[in-house]
């Protein structure tokens, strides 16, 4: 909004020329989302308590019983600060920005429905797995259908370390991209089991994709680095900046001991949009490194379920997802959080 209003005046007022720079607006989007989150957060937490939107805790992990009743659906705080910031600082004529917002809100809507049903029923039974999965697939498929209509977008797959090997998947790229988005969404959701555990790696991933998106949208840099160039996608860097700022603001209240949980409205939307960002900048396979922590958490659940069925009731881990495996014997939550975030930072640096 500020870009669309002020940049046209740069011919008469030179200082407004700074709005042409994506990096300038991305930094301010980060700061704006961070400030909004910190300022609005206390009021939002009190409001959730007033509505009695508290988290219902699984009794399998006794250390979590004291968290029962902690306000949930904090993803709404992330969404509010992020969207306001993006609307202020992004070029609102850019279709990639609106498509990214649509993905974020679409996955968030599925998570909101799940959270709200849990609160109504006063247990952990929200949407059935079938309906949750269907909602995620529909949002992802709709986004990819629209993305396919944009002339600059390619269905080629970038393969790390093989810059000249870019197989064109054609229409098979659609289900592939849907799997990336839905898988990442559920991966973040599974990771959201400790205070700050999901939002920490999400912030790291947001910073990484801010770089990837900017490079993909910059013709000269993309050609120099021999990576896919997607004209116009660089504007989504502003969204990434707002994502990082909103995440940091939420972490202010979600750090151990948490005053608020993000709920599925937060985890599904964040995971879904991270998957979409990887699709936009043609770095879908790099997502396995950037979001390696989410991938490992998801793999731990798959291994646990598969091993349980094959062995007739035996467990591969003490409990899944993986963070519960370390938590059950008594590892302090704060120590696990630091170690997992260090791992996420190392994976982001490696990417």
Buried (B, 14 or more C-beta within 10 A) or exposed (E): EBBEEBBEEBEEEEEBBBBEEBBBBBBBBBBBBBBBBBEBBEEBBEEBBEEEBBBBBEEEBEBBEEBEEBBBBBBBBBBBBBBBBBBBBBBBEBBBBBBBBBBBBBBBBBBBBBBBBBBEEEEEEBBEEEBBBEBBBEBBBBBBEBBEEBEEBBBBBBBEEEEEEBEEBEEEBBBBBBBBBBBBBBBBBBBBBBBBBBBBBBBBBBBBBBBBBBBBBBEEBBEEEEBBBBBBBBBBBBBBBBBBBBBBBBBBBBBBEBBBBBBBBBBBBBBBBBBBBBBBBBBBBBBBBBBBBBBBBBBBBEBBEEBBEEEEEEBBBEBBBBBBBBBBEEBEBBEBBBEBBEBBBEBBEEB
